Amino acid sequence: MTIAISKPPSHLFLKRDIYNFRLKVPPDLLRLDGRSELRYQLRTGFASEARRLAMQLAAGIKSIFADLRS
């Protein structure tokens, strides 16, 4: 039997057994806040929960980026 190990999304990373989210700010939006990336602690140690939260967070942030551009 083969077990597939999936690679976590690039915006997720584990720090002290807690998953964190990191997303780079697009270059055209850097002038608004000056931060080059956004970081949030997801407050979970479970990979499946972290993936779900990260996908929701990424979708929301990308929507905000789109609104800021228009």
C-alpha positions as CSV (number, residue, x, y, z in Angstrom):
1,M,0.0,0.0,0.0
2,T,1.3,3.4,-0.9
3,I,0.6,6.5,1.1
4,A,0.7,9.8,-0.7
5,I,2.1,12.7,1.3
6,S,0.9,16.0,0.0
7,K,3.0,19.0,0.1
8,P,1.5,21.9,2.1
9,P,0.6,25.0,0.2
10,S,3.4,27.5,-0.1
11,H,1.7,30.0,2.1
12,L,1.5,27.7,5.1
13,F,4.3,27.0,7.5
14,L,4.7,25.3,10.8
15,K,6.2,27.2,13.7
16,R,6.3,25.7,17.2
17,D,3.6,23.1,16.3
18,I,1.2,25.9,15.2
19,Y,0.4,26.6,11.5
20,N,1.0,30.1,10.2
21,F,-0.1,31.8,7.0
22,R,2.1,34.0,4.9
23,L,1.1,35.8,1.7
24,K,3.3,38.2,-0.2
25,V,1.8,41.6,-1.0
26,P,1.9,42.4,-4.7
27,P,4.5,45.0,-5.7
28,D,1.9,47.5,-6.9
29,L,0.2,47.5,-3.5
30,L,3.3,47.9,-1.4
31,R,2.9,51.6,-1.2
32,L,-0.3,51.4,0.7
33,D,1.1,49.8,3.9
34,G,4.8,49.2,3.2
35,R,4.7,45.6,4.4
36,S,6.0,43.1,1.9
37,E,4.0,40.2,3.3
38,L,1.0,39.5,5.5
39,R,1.4,36.9,8.3
40,Y,-1.3,35.4,10.5
41,Q,-1.2,32.7,13.1
42,L,-3.9,30.1,12.3
43,R,-4.0,28.8,15.9
44,T,-4.2,25.1,14.9
45,G,-1.7,22.3,14.8
46,F,-3.8,20.2,12.5
47,A,-2.8,20.3,8.8
48,S,-6.3,19.7,7.4
49,E,-7.7,22.6,9.4
50,A,-4.8,24.8,8.6
51,R,-5.3,24.2,4.8
52,R,-9.0,25.0,5.1
53,L,-8.3,28.2,7.0
54,A,-5.5,29.2,4.7
55,M,-7.6,28.8,1.6
56,Q,-10.4,31.0,3.1
57,L,-7.9,33.6,4.2
58,A,-6.1,33.6,0.9
59,A,-9.4,34.0,-1.0
60,G,-10.4,36.9,1.2
61,I,-7.1,38.7,1.0
62,K,-6.9,38.3,-2.8
63,S,-10.4,39.8,-3.0
64,I,-9.3,42.8,-1.0
65,F,-6.2,43.1,-3.3
66,A,-8.5,43.2,-6.3
67,D,-10.8,45.8,-4.7
68,L,-7.7,48.0,-3.9
69,R,-6.6,47.9,-7.5
70,S,-10.0,49.0,-8.8
